[in-house]
Amino acid sequence: MKPQSKKGFIFKKYEAPYVSPFDKLFDIFKELITHTSGDFDEAIDWLRQVGVEYKLTDENYTIDDFIEDLKKKGYIREELKDDGTSGTGITAKTERAIRQAALDQIFGNPKRSGNGNHKTKYSGNGDEQTGEFRNYNFGDSLERISLTESLRNAQVNNGIDEFQLTENDLVVEDATFKAQMSTVLMIDISHSMILYGEDRITPAKKVAMALAELITTRYPKDTIDILVFGNDAWPIAIKDLPYLKVGPYHTNTVAGLQLAMDILRRKRNTNKQIFMITDGKPSCVREKDGTYYMNSNGLDEYIVEQCYNQAAQARKLHIPITTFMIAQDPYLQRFVNHFTEANQGKAFYTGLKGLGEMIFEDYETNRKKKIK
């Protein structure tokens, strides 16, 4: 008689997956290079301090070894600085890695979608099958007809002995429309974004990089343009986001909105929107003669009224504005409420921690295709 084998569970001590010393340091380096706006030397100084404090390096793998690996892997290069001296800068490969890291951190590493389009609430003769069926209507594409379901209907309606297939038996698989979206992301770079001991520009940069990476990889048919606004407004390239800095600027919201609408007027997509990340009140406008009118004391009626006019203009162009206000001052909330009412857009009052999740949720869910 053969002995019976014993059955049971064997519990082993959990072993975390191996992460190389380079990968550990590289994850921290990507975070630091974002905080330092691309300043390699400053990021490395911080990394040396972190490495010692948390024992991330030893005699077998030092920060100097890490720098050498960055060079070998093509993440850094020697370059000339603005003052004419030589230095070290990050490459396009690092810029892409930073954007991907921001995407993973903020948006939870969403899977890539093949077509990169958004679902809408409208069903019919659309692009994406829903798995549901409906009766055939005149004008439906023949490719949408479900042969299996139609034959089943013919058997039920007409019997097997005298089989015939009529128009009333035809069934089509329903589909939803997909929408394409053109988005302009406005980032406030006025001085208040680093005041009061709170770094607001770094989270805003990370959100911008994550959103840009999301759209270019998951929704390649969509467009994303990014602009910054201080005393004036100007567009910036996605690759330049890691280097973005706050300046000694006031907040010319009007200039930002005007530029955003100019950009969107040139887009062919029906669906257009503006996302605005700001923490302060509008405090500056540029006059027709090229001079600036500035007032940092409270809400200036002259400046605010021009903001409301721009919001109304965007509404006429069917461009909704979603404002992400990363400040909690009651008088700023009143301004944003009136601004949002003039545009019939949306407003979110958020801390820095929830900023990325809010923008992601709004971008994913607020897609509609206009059907006339």
C-alpha positions as CSV (number, residue, x, y, z in Angstrom):
1,M,0.0,0.0,0.0
2,K,1.5,3.3,-1.1
3,P,1.8,6.0,1.5
4,Q,-0.5,8.9,0.9
5,S,1.3,12.2,0.2
6,K,0.7,14.9,2.6
7,K,-1.1,18.0,1.4
8,G,-0.9,21.5,2.9
9,F,0.5,25.0,2.6
10,I,4.1,26.0,2.8
11,F,4.6,29.6,3.9
12,K,7.8,31.3,2.9
13,K,9.1,34.6,4.1
14,Y,8.2,37.4,1.6
15,E,11.1,38.7,-0.4
16,A,10.7,42.0,-2.1
17,P,11.7,42.0,-5.8
18,Y,15.3,43.0,-6.4
19,V,15.8,46.6,-7.3
20,S,19.3,47.6,-8.5
21,P,21.2,50.4,-6.8
22,F,20.9,52.5,-10.0
23,D,17.1,52.1,-10.2
24,K,16.7,53.1,-6.5
25,L,18.7,56.3,-7.0
26,F,17.2,57.0,-10.4
27,D,13.7,57.1,-9.0
28,I,14.8,59.7,-6.4
29,F,16.9,61.6,-9.0
30,K,13.8,62.1,-11.3
31,E,11.9,63.6,-8.4
32,L,14.8,65.9,-7.4
33,I,15.5,67.1,-10.9
34,T,11.9,68.1,-11.2
35,H,12.1,70.1,-7.9
36,T,15.3,71.8,-9.1
37,S,13.8,72.7,-12.5
38,G,16.5,70.7,-14.3
39,D,19.5,71.9,-12.3
40,F,21.6,68.7,-12.3
41,D,24.3,69.9,-9.8
42,E,21.7,70.9,-7.2
43,A,19.8,67.6,-7.7
44,I,23.0,65.6,-7.2
45,D,23.8,67.6,-4.1
46,W,20.4,66.7,-2.6
47,L,20.9,63.1,-3.8
48,R,24.2,62.8,-1.9
49,Q,22.5,64.0,1.3
50,V,19.6,61.6,0.8
51,G,22.0,58.7,0.0
52,V,23.9,59.2,3.2
53,E,20.8,59.7,5.4
54,Y,19.0,56.6,4.1
55,K,22.1,54.5,3.4
56,L,21.3,54.2,-0.3
57,T,24.9,54.1,-1.3
58,D,28.0,52.3,0.0
59,E,31.6,51.6,-1.1
60,N,30.2,49.1,-3.7
61,Y,28.0,51.7,-5.4
62,T,28.6,55.4,-4.9
63,I,26.9,58.6,-6.2
64,D,29.9,59.0,-8.6
65,D,29.1,55.5,-9.9
66,F,25.5,56.5,-10.4
67,I,26.6,59.6,-12.4
68,E,28.8,57.5,-14.6
69,D,25.8,55.1,-15.2
70,L,23.6,58.1,-16.1
71,K,26.2,59.1,-18.8
72,K,26.5,55.5,-20.1
73,K,22.7,55.1,-20.3
74,G,22.2,58.4,-22.1
75,Y,20.4,60.3,-19.3
76,I,22.8,63.2,-19.0
77,R,25.2,65.0,-21.3
78,E,27.9,67.8,-21.1
79,E,26.6,71.1,-22.2
80,L,27.3,74.8,-22.1
81,K,25.6,76.9,-19.5
82,D,24.2,80.4,-20.0
83,D,27.3,82.0,-18.5
84,G,29.5,80.1,-21.0
85,T,30.9,77.6,-18.6
86,S,30.6,73.8,-19.2
87,G,28.2,71.8,-17.1
88,T,25.9,68.7,-17.0
89,G,22.3,68.7,-18.2
90,I,19.6,66.1,-18.7
91,T,18.7,64.6,-22.1
92,A,15.4,64.1,-23.9
93,K,15.5,60.5,-22.6
94,T,15.4,61.8,-19.0
95,E,12.7,64.2,-19.9
96,R,10.5,61.3,-21.1
97,A,11.4,59.3,-18.0
98,I,10.3,62.2,-15.8
99,R,7.0,62.6,-17.6
100,Q,6.3,58.8,-17.4
101,A,7.2,58.9,-13.7
102,A,4.7,61.7,-13.2
103,L,2.1,59.8,-15.1
104,D,2.6,56.7,-12.9
105,Q,2.6,58.6,-9.7
106,I,-0.4,60.8,-10.4
107,F,-2.7,58.8,-12.7
108,G,-1.9,55.3,-11.5
109,N,-0.1,54.0,-14.6
110,P,-3.2,53.7,-16.9
111,K,-2.9,51.2,-19.7
112,R,-2.4,52.4,-23.2
113,S,-5.4,52.5,-25.5
114,G,-5.0,51.6,-29.1
115,N,-7.1,54.3,-30.7
116,G,-6.8,56.9,-28.0
117,N,-10.3,58.3,-28.2
118,H,-12.9,59.1,-25.5
119,K,-16.2,57.4,-25.0
120,T,-19.3,59.6,-25.1
121,K,-22.8,59.1,-23.8
122,Y,-24.2,58.9,-27.4
123,S,-24.9,55.5,-28.9
124,G,-25.7,54.7,-32.5
125,N,-23.7,54.3,-35.7
126,G,-20.5,55.1,-33.8
127,D,-17.0,53.7,-33.5
128,E,-16.8,51.4,-30.5
129,Q,-19.0,48.4,-30.0
130,T,-20.9,48.3,-26.7
131,G,-21.8,44.6,-26.7
132,E,-25.5,45.4,-26.8
133,F,-28.0,44.8,-29.7
134,R,-30.9,46.7,-31.1
135,N,-33.2,46.4,-34.1
136,Y,-31.9,47.4,-37.5
137,N,-32.8,50.9,-38.6
138,F,-32.6,52.2,-42.2
139,G,-29.2,53.7,-42.7
140,D,-27.3,51.4,-40.4
141,S,-24.1,50.1,-41.8
142,L,-24.3,46.5,-43.1
143,E,-21.0,45.8,-41.2
144,R,-22.9,46.4,-38.0
145,I,-25.5,43.6,-38.6
146,S,-25.0,40.6,-36.3
147,L,-25.6,37.6,-38.4
148,T,-25.9,35.2,-35.5
149,E,-28.6,37.3,-33.7
150,S,-30.4,38.0,-37.0
151,L,-30.6,34.3,-37.9
152,R,-31.9,33.4,-34.4
153,N,-34.6,36.0,-34.8
154,A,-35.6,34.6,-38.2
155,Q,-36.0,31.1,-36.7
156,V,-38.0,32.4,-33.8
157,N,-40.2,34.6,-35.9
158,N,-40.7,32.4,-39.0
159,G,-40.0,28.9,-37.9
160,I,-37.4,26.4,-39.2
161,D,-39.6,24.7,-41.8
162,E,-40.3,27.8,-43.7
163,F,-37.1,29.8,-43.0
164,Q,-36.9,33.3,-44.3
165,L,-34.9,36.4,-43.2
166,T,-36.7,39.7,-43.4
167,E,-35.7,43.2,-42.5
168,N,-37.7,42.9,-39.2
169,D,-35.4,40.1,-38.1
170,L,-32.2,42.1,-38.6
171,V,-30.2,43.1,-35.5
172,V,-27.2,45.4,-35.2
173,E,-24.6,45.6,-32.5
174,D,-24.8,49.0,-30.9
175,A,-21.8,51.3,-30.8
176,T,-20.8,54.5,-29.1
177,F,-19.3,57.5,-30.7
178,K,-15.7,58.5,-29.9
179,A,-14.7,62.1,-29.4
180,Q,-11.5,63.9,-30.0
181,M,-10.5,66.7,-27.7
182,S,-8.2,69.7,-27.9
183,T,-7.0,70.9,-24.5
184,V,-5.0,73.9,-23.4
185,L,-3.5,73.7,-20.0
186,M,-2.7,77.1,-18.4
187,I,-0.2,77.2,-15.5
188,D,0.2,80.2,-13.2
189,I,3.9,81.1,-12.7
190,S,3.4,84.3,-10.7
191,H,5.5,84.8,-7.6
192,S,2.7,83.6,-5.3
193,M,3.3,80.0,-6.5
194,I,6.3,79.8,-4.2
195,L,5.3,82.2,-1.4
196,Y,4.3,81.4,2.2
197,G,6.8,78.5,2.4
198,E,4.8,76.3,0.0
199,D,6.1,75.0,-3.3
200,R,3.0,75.1,-5.6
201,I,4.8,75.1,-8.9
202,T,6.4,71.7,-8.6
203,P,3.1,69.8,-8.2
204,A,1.6,71.9,-11.0
205,K,4.6,70.9,-13.2
206,K,4.2,67.2,-12.4
207,V,0.5,67.4,-13.2
208,A,1.2,69.0,-16.5
209,M,3.8,66.4,-17.4
210,A,1.5,63.6,-16.4
211,L,-1.4,65.0,-18.4
212,A,0.8,65.5,-21.4
213,E,2.1,62.0,-21.2
214,L,-1.4,60.6,-20.7
215,I,-2.8,62.4,-23.8
216,T,0.2,61.7,-26.1
217,T,0.3,58.0,-25.2
218,R,-3.3,57.0,-24.4
219,Y,-5.2,59.5,-26.6
220,P,-2.9,60.2,-29.5
221,K,-5.7,61.7,-31.6
222,D,-6.2,64.4,-29.0
223,T,-4.1,67.6,-28.7
224,I,-2.5,69.2,-25.7
225,D,-1.0,72.7,-25.6
226,I,0.6,74.2,-22.5
227,L,1.0,77.8,-21.7
228,V,2.2,79.8,-18.7
229,F,1.0,83.1,-17.6
230,G,2.7,85.8,-15.4
231,N,2.8,89.4,-16.5
232,D,2.3,88.0,-20.0
233,A,1.4,84.6,-21.4
234,W,3.4,82.4,-23.7
235,P,3.3,78.7,-24.9
236,I,5.9,76.2,-23.8
237,A,6.9,72.8,-25.3
238,I,6.1,69.6,-23.4
239,K,9.9,68.8,-23.3
240,D,10.5,72.1,-21.4
241,L,8.1,71.4,-18.5
242,P,10.8,70.0,-16.1
243,Y,12.7,73.3,-16.4
244,L,9.7,75.5,-15.6
245,K,10.3,78.1,-12.9
246,V,8.2,80.8,-11.1
247,G,9.2,84.4,-11.9
248,P,8.8,87.8,-10.2
249,Y,5.5,88.1,-12.0
250,H,2.0,89.3,-11.3
251,T,-1.0,87.3,-12.6
252,N,-2.2,88.3,-16.0
253,T,-5.1,85.8,-16.3
254,V,-6.6,87.8,-19.2
255,A,-3.5,87.3,-21.4
256,G,-3.5,83.6,-20.6
257,L,-7.1,83.2,-21.6
258,Q,-6.6,85.2,-24.8
259,L,-3.7,83.0,-25.9
260,A,-5.6,79.8,-25.0
261,M,-8.5,80.8,-27.1
262,D,-6.2,81.8,-30.0
263,I,-4.6,78.4,-29.9
264,L,-7.9,76.6,-29.8
265,R,-9.4,78.6,-32.7
266,R,-6.8,76.9,-34.9
267,K,-7.8,73.4,-33.8
268,R,-10.1,71.4,-36.1
269,N,-11.6,69.3,-33.2
270,T,-15.1,70.1,-32.3
271,N,-14.5,69.6,-28.6
272,K,-12.2,72.1,-27.0
273,Q,-11.4,73.0,-23.4
274,I,-9.2,75.0,-21.1
275,F,-7.7,73.8,-17.8
276,M,-6.4,76.6,-15.6
277,I,-4.2,75.9,-12.6
278,T,-3.8,79.0,-10.4
279,D,-3.4,80.0,-6.8
280,G,-4.0,83.7,-6.9
281,K,-6.1,86.6,-8.0
282,P,-5.7,88.3,-11.4
283,S,-3.5,91.3,-10.7
284,C,-2.3,92.5,-14.1
285,V,-3.6,93.3,-17.6
286,R,-1.7,94.7,-20.6
287,E,-3.1,97.8,-22.1
288,K,-3.4,98.6,-25.8
289,D,-0.4,100.9,-25.7
290,G,1.8,98.1,-24.4
291,T,1.9,99.3,-20.8
292,Y,0.8,97.2,-17.8
293,Y,-1.9,98.0,-15.3
294,M,-1.1,96.1,-12.0
295,N,-2.8,96.0,-8.6
296,S,-1.9,93.4,-6.0
297,N,-4.3,94.8,-3.4
298,G,-7.4,92.7,-3.3
299,L,-9.6,92.2,-6.4
300,D,-9.3,95.1,-8.7
301,E,-12.7,95.7,-10.4
302,Y,-11.1,96.8,-13.7
303,I,-8.9,93.6,-14.0
304,V,-11.6,91.3,-12.7
305,E,-14.2,92.6,-15.2
306,Q,-11.8,91.8,-18.1
307,C,-11.5,88.3,-16.8
308,Y,-15.3,87.9,-16.8
309,N,-15.4,89.2,-20.4
310,Q,-12.8,86.6,-21.5
311,A,-14.8,83.9,-19.7
312,A,-18.0,85.0,-21.6
313,Q,-16.1,85.1,-24.9
314,A,-14.9,81.5,-24.4
315,R,-18.5,80.5,-23.7
316,K,-19.5,82.0,-27.0
317,L,-16.9,79.9,-28.7
318,H,-18.2,76.8,-26.8
319,I,-14.9,76.4,-24.9
320,P,-15.5,75.4,-21.3
321,I,-12.9,76.5,-18.7
322,T,-12.1,74.3,-15.7
323,T,-10.4,76.2,-13.0
324,F,-8.3,74.4,-10.4
325,M,-7.9,76.9,-7.6
326,I,-5.1,75.7,-5.2
327,A,-5.9,78.3,-2.6
328,Q,-8.7,78.6,-0.1
329,D,-9.2,82.3,0.4
330,P,-13.0,83.1,0.5
331,Y,-12.7,86.2,-1.7
332,L,-10.8,84.2,-4.4
333,Q,-13.5,81.6,-4.3
334,R,-16.1,84.3,-4.9
335,F,-14.2,85.5,-7.9
336,V,-13.8,81.9,-9.3
337,N,-17.5,81.3,-8.7
338,H,-18.5,84.4,-10.8
339,F,-15.9,83.6,-13.4
340,T,-17.2,80.0,-13.7
341,E,-20.8,81.3,-14.0
342,A,-19.8,83.6,-16.8
343,N,-18.3,80.7,-18.7
344,Q,-20.6,78.0,-17.5
345,G,-17.5,75.9,-16.9
346,K,-16.3,74.1,-13.7
347,A,-14.3,75.0,-10.7
348,F,-12.4,72.8,-8.2
349,Y,-11.0,74.0,-4.9
350,T,-8.2,71.6,-4.2
351,G,-5.0,71.2,-2.2
352,L,-1.9,70.3,-4.0
353,K,-2.2,66.6,-3.1
354,G,-5.5,66.0,-4.9
355,L,-4.8,68.2,-8.0
356,G,-3.6,65.5,-10.3
357,E,-6.5,63.1,-9.5
358,M,-9.1,65.9,-10.1
359,I,-7.7,66.8,-13.5
360,F,-7.4,63.2,-14.5
361,E,-11.0,62.5,-13.5
362,D,-12.3,65.6,-15.3
363,Y,-10.4,64.8,-18.4
364,E,-11.6,61.2,-18.5
365,T,-15.3,61.7,-17.8
366,N,-16.2,65.1,-19.4
367,R,-15.9,64.1,-23.0
368,K,-18.8,64.7,-25.2
369,K,-19.2,64.7,-29.0
370,K,-21.6,67.3,-30.3
371,I,-24.2,65.8,-32.6
372,K,-26.3,68.2,-34.5
